[in-house]
């Protein structure tokens, strides 16, 4: 303990190697059946061990685990002998209150968490859900992540493409126009409003756009030449009408040009027409678009579509 407090480093002298090796074998068998050679390889490559162990030594460590209540059997697959962890006493009991607390905390941190960490947490939730008997709680825990129902290979591929702004084409299930191919130079993945989006310059929309990852069916092709899609910036001006003492929270791409007692004149500079439209529509009746005229027309058309959808649903 003195050595650890002094150096803050785990060293050979600080470890109980019988316990460590037994725990290492337990960890390996928890992943699935293992042969002598697979266990030996793990010992040989472990950063603390780096040693060769004989089958007899492996059996001794397995006996140690059995003394602690583990049930380990041997099975044959052809000429191979594999060790199987059938049961162990190290169970994890999670109560309903604890699950709800985990979900509550996760919803808070998921707003700013890195996608890599989100993937790791999703894997963690999958493991601990195995120890929950209440099916409703198990489903709630499994579905709390915004990536729970998305193909993890698609997510990982998109993350790799984003590193180099790679241009790709993917098959997308649009809620309005159905299945269609979309080509874009991938910029980033981000959680917005509890959903995972891919952002990038879209050749189809001629703007910086975003698409729901859970609507991507498959990646059709990757442009290895990685050509750049040039997207011009647009400047949107709109009036935001004040609501008592409530302050407007500006985006990084926004600035106040003028202000009087009743309203702000705000300019938004962006490459994403889609994001600009979402921003304006989120203000509802508090907002009136002033320029450019083509963007103003697009907003009017979008509002008409929304109105028509409501009328159809009511009828």
Residue pairs with C-beta under 8 A, 6 or more apart in sequence:
3 11
3 13
3 14
4 10
4 14
10 48
12 48
15 48
17 49
18 61
18 64
20 48
20 49
21 43
21 49
21 53
21 61
22 61
22 64
22 65
24 42
24 43
24 46
24 49
25 39
25 58
25 61
25 62
25 65
26 65
26 70
26 85
26 88
28 34
28 38
28 39
28 42
29 72
29 83
29 84
29 85
30 85
33 75
33 82
33 83
33 84
34 82
34 83
35 80
35 81
35 82
35 83
36 55
36 58
36 81
39 53
39 58
39 83
40 52
40 53
40 58
43 49
43 51
43 52
43 53
44 50
44 51
44 52
62 72
62 83
65 72
65 88
66 72
68 89
69 88
69 89
70 85
70 87
70 88
70 89
71 85
71 86
71 87
71 88
72 83
72 84
72 85
72 86
73 83
73 84
73 86
74 81
74 82
74 83
74 84
75 81
75 82
75 84
76 82
91 131
92 128
92 131
93 131
94 102
94 128
94 131
94 132
96 134
96 137
99 132
99 134
99 137
99 140
99 141
102 141
103 140
103 141
103 144
106 121
106 144
106 145
107 144
107 194
110 118
110 145
110 146
110 191
110 194
111 191
113 121
113 191
115 147
115 155
115 159
115 189
115 191
115 196
116 159
118 145
118 146
118 147
118 191
119 147
119 152
119 155
119 156
121 145
122 145
122 147
122 148
122 152
125 141
125 142
125 144
125 145
126 142
128 141
129 138
129 141
129 142
132 138
132 141
142 148
143 149
146 191
146 194
146 195
146 196
147 155
147 196
147 213
149 214
150 196
150 213
150 214
154 213
154 216
154 218
154 219
155 189
155 196
155 213
157 219
158 186
158 189
158 198
158 213
158 219
159 189
160 166
161 168
161 186
161 222
162 186
162 187
162 188
162 189
162 198
162 200
164 226
165 185
165 186
165 187
165 200
165 226
165 228
166 185
166 186
166 222
166 223
166 226
167 183
167 184
167 185
167 186
167 222
167 223
167 226
167 227
167 229
168 183
168 184
168 186
168 219
168 220
168 221
168 222
168 223
169 181
169 182
169 183
169 219
169 220
169 221
169 222
169 223
170 181
170 182
170 184
170 216
170 217
170 218
170 219
170 220
171 179
171 180
171 181
171 216
171 217
171 218
171 219
171 220
172 179
172 180
172 181
172 182
172 211
172 215
172 216
172 217
173 179
173 215
173 216
173 217
174 180
174 215
175 215
179 217
181 220
182 202
182 204
182 211
183 202
183 203
183 204
183 229
184 198
184 200
184 201
184 202
184 203
184 204
184 209
184 211
184 229
185 200
185 201
185 226
185 228
185 229
186 198
186 199
186 200
187 199
187 200
187 201
187 208
188 198
188 199
188 200
189 196
189 197
189 198
189 199
189 213
190 196
190 197
190 199
190 210
191 197
192 210
195 212
195 214
196 212
196 213
196 214
197 210
197 211
197 212
197 213
198 210
198 211
198 213
198 216
199 208
199 209
199 210
199 272
200 208
200 209
201 207
201 208
201 209
201 228
201 229
201 230
201 231
201 271
202 208
202 209
202 229
202 231
203 229
205 273
205 274
206 231
206 232
207 231
207 234
207 271
207 272
207 273
207 274
208 231
208 270
208 271
208 272
208 273
208 274
208 275
209 272
209 273
209 274
210 272
210 274
210 275
231 271
232 271
233 269
233 270
233 271
234 269
234 270
234 271
234 273
234 276
234 292
234 295
235 267
235 268
235 269
235 291
235 292
236 267
236 268
236 270
236 276
236 280
236 289
236 291
236 292
236 295
237 257
237 265
237 266
237 267
237 268
237 289
237 290
237 291
238 265
238 266
238 268
238 280
238 283
238 287
238 288
238 289
238 290
239 263
239 264
239 265
239 266
239 287
239 288
239 290
240 248
240 263
240 264
240 266
240 283
240 286
240 287
241 262
241 263
241 285
241 286
241 287
241 288
242 261
242 262
242 263
242 264
243 286
248 264
248 266
250 256
250 266
251 268
251 279
253 268
253 269
253 270
254 266
254 267
254 268
254 269
255 266
255 267
256 264
256 265
256 266
257 265
257 266
257 267
258 264
258 265
259 265
265 290
268 276
268 279
270 276
273 295
273 298
276 295
277 295
277 298
277 299
277 302
280 287
280 289
280 299
281 299
281 302
281 303
289 295
289 296
289 299
290 296
